[in-house]
Amino acid sequence: MTRERDLLDRALVEEATKKSGLIWVRGPEGPARALWHVWHEGAACLVGDGPGEQPLPGLAEGAAAEVTVRSKDKGGRLVSWAARVAELPAGSEPWQAAVADLKGKRLNAPDGEAMTERWARECRVLRLEPTGALAALPDGALAEPPVPSPATTRRAAPAGLPRLLFRRRRK
């Protein structure tokens, strides 16, 4: 029964993570972060920590992480699983295979085809390998304040804007 349960848990982790565009990753310290990824050869692969790429704070070689996968259509939490972080050495065969998949999923890259060379020079490519342990889903919400960011929020509209937008045209 345990072996069958392990296989079902592994299938759930793989299918949910493959289909989700974002995963929430919590490292050894700090809050969970939403990160884009690809599922490649049994693990979630991430690229980041370089200019113009997502930050990967607290995720270091050999560290443990908790990954929460959301539903792509509804956005609700599907499964949480424990992972071991492995950094892929730039230019290695596993790195090239993972980067080939990541490259296809990277949207709005500023440097187009040269992005893989930039990743090799300035970024880290990580594998989050499932350890087999699923976390129990919590009963309540886990809402937290947003992580500080240089992004800005909407400012108040100029006073004259409503007049310009809703002015009736005269015939």
C-alpha positions as CSV (number, residue, x, y, z in Angstrom):
1,M,0.0,0.0,0.0
2,T,2.8,2.4,0.8
3,R,4.6,1.9,-2.5
4,E,1.3,2.5,-4.4
5,R,0.7,5.7,-2.3
6,D,4.2,6.9,-3.1
7,L,3.7,6.4,-6.8
8,L,0.3,8.3,-6.7
9,D,1.9,11.1,-4.7
10,R,4.8,11.4,-7.3
11,A,2.3,11.4,-10.2
12,L,0.3,14.1,-8.5
13,V,3.4,16.3,-7.9
14,E,4.6,15.8,-11.5
15,E,1.2,16.5,-13.2
16,A,0.3,19.4,-11.1
17,T,3.7,21.0,-11.4
18,K,3.8,20.4,-15.2
19,K,0.5,22.1,-15.8
20,S,1.0,25.1,-13.5
21,G,2.6,28.2,-14.9
22,L,3.8,29.3,-11.4
23,I,5.0,27.6,-8.3
24,W,5.4,29.1,-4.9
25,V,8.8,28.3,-3.4
26,R,9.8,28.9,0.2
27,G,13.5,28.5,1.0
28,P,15.1,27.9,4.4
29,E,14.3,31.5,5.3
30,G,12.0,34.2,4.1
31,P,8.6,34.3,2.6
32,A,7.4,32.1,-0.3
33,R,7.9,33.6,-3.8
34,A,6.0,32.9,-7.0
35,L,8.4,31.7,-9.6
36,W,8.0,30.5,-13.2
37,H,9.5,27.2,-14.1
38,V,9.5,24.2,-16.4
39,W,9.1,20.5,-15.4
40,H,12.2,18.7,-16.8
41,E,13.2,15.1,-16.2
42,G,11.5,14.7,-12.8
43,A,12.2,18.1,-11.3
44,A,11.1,21.8,-11.5
45,C,13.8,23.8,-13.2
46,L,14.2,27.6,-12.5
47,V,16.4,30.3,-13.9
48,G,17.1,33.5,-12.0
49,D,19.4,35.7,-9.8
50,G,20.6,37.7,-12.8
51,P,19.8,41.0,-14.4
52,G,16.2,41.0,-15.6
53,E,15.4,37.5,-14.2
54,Q,13.5,36.4,-11.2
55,P,15.2,36.5,-7.8
56,L,15.9,33.2,-6.1
57,P,16.7,34.2,-2.5
58,G,17.7,31.5,0.0
59,L,17.8,28.8,-2.6
60,A,21.3,27.3,-2.5
61,E,22.9,24.0,-3.5
62,G,21.7,21.2,-1.2
63,A,19.2,23.4,0.7
64,A,15.6,22.2,1.3
65,A,12.6,24.1,-0.1
66,E,8.9,23.8,0.1
67,V,7.0,24.0,-3.2
68,T,3.3,24.8,-3.4
69,V,1.6,24.2,-6.7
70,R,-1.5,26.1,-7.7
71,S,-4.2,25.2,-10.2
72,K,-3.7,26.9,-13.5
73,D,-7.4,27.6,-14.1
74,K,-8.7,28.5,-10.7
75,G,-5.4,29.5,-8.9
76,G,-6.2,27.4,-5.8
77,R,-3.6,25.4,-3.9
78,L,-3.3,21.8,-5.3
79,V,-0.4,20.2,-3.5
80,S,2.7,21.2,-1.5
81,W,5.9,19.1,-1.7
82,A,9.4,19.1,-0.2
83,A,12.3,19.6,-2.6
84,R,16.1,19.4,-2.6
85,V,17.8,22.3,-4.4
86,A,20.5,21.4,-6.9
87,E,22.4,24.0,-9.0
88,L,23.3,23.0,-12.5
89,P,26.8,24.0,-13.6
90,A,26.6,26.3,-16.6
91,G,27.4,24.6,-19.9
92,S,27.1,21.1,-18.5
93,E,24.9,18.6,-20.3
94,P,22.0,18.7,-17.7
95,W,22.2,22.5,-17.8
96,Q,21.9,22.6,-21.6
97,A,18.9,20.2,-21.5
98,A,17.1,22.3,-18.8
99,V,17.9,25.6,-20.5
100,A,16.5,24.3,-23.8
101,D,13.1,23.8,-22.1
102,L,13.4,27.1,-20.1
103,K,14.2,29.1,-23.2
104,G,10.9,28.1,-24.8
105,K,8.9,29.3,-21.7
106,R,10.7,32.6,-21.1
107,L,8.5,35.4,-22.1
108,N,9.6,38.9,-23.2
109,A,13.4,38.2,-23.0
110,P,15.2,41.5,-23.7
111,D,18.0,39.8,-25.6
112,G,16.2,37.1,-27.6
113,E,18.5,34.3,-28.8
114,A,21.4,35.6,-26.8
115,M,19.5,34.8,-23.6
116,T,21.2,31.4,-23.0
117,E,24.7,33.0,-23.1
118,R,23.6,35.6,-20.6
119,W,22.1,32.9,-18.4
120,A,25.4,31.0,-18.5
121,R,27.4,34.2,-17.5
122,E,25.1,35.9,-15.1
123,C,22.3,33.6,-13.8
124,R,21.8,30.4,-11.9
125,V,19.8,27.4,-13.1
126,L,18.3,25.4,-10.3
127,R,16.6,22.0,-10.1
128,L,14.0,21.5,-7.4
129,E,13.9,17.7,-7.0
130,P,11.0,16.2,-5.1
131,T,12.1,14.3,-2.0
132,G,8.8,12.4,-1.8
133,A,7.3,14.2,1.2
134,L,4.0,15.9,0.7
135,A,3.0,18.6,3.1
136,A,-0.5,18.6,4.5
137,L,-2.7,21.3,3.1
138,P,-3.6,23.9,5.8
139,D,-7.1,24.6,6.9
140,G,-7.0,28.3,6.7
141,A,-5.6,31.0,4.3
142,L,-1.9,31.7,4.3
143,A,-2.2,35.2,3.0
144,E,0.8,37.4,3.7
145,P,1.8,41.0,2.7
146,P,3.5,41.2,-0.6
147,V,7.3,41.0,-0.8
148,P,8.9,44.5,-1.2
149,S,9.4,45.3,-4.9
150,P,10.5,48.3,-7.0
151,A,7.1,48.0,-8.9
152,T,4.8,50.8,-8.2
153,T,1.0,50.9,-7.6
154,R,-1.4,53.0,-9.5
155,R,-1.5,56.7,-8.6
156,A,-4.5,59.0,-8.4
157,A,-5.9,60.1,-11.7
158,P,-5.3,63.7,-12.7
159,A,-8.3,66.0,-11.8
160,G,-9.1,66.9,-15.4
161,L,-9.1,63.3,-16.7
162,P,-12.8,62.5,-16.0
163,R,-13.8,65.6,-17.9
164,L,-11.7,64.5,-20.9
165,L,-12.9,60.9,-20.9
166,F,-16.6,61.5,-20.4
167,R,-17.1,64.7,-22.4
168,R,-20.0,64.4,-24.8
169,R,-19.3,65.1,-28.4
170,R,-21.5,67.7,-29.9
171,K,-22.8,67.3,-33.4
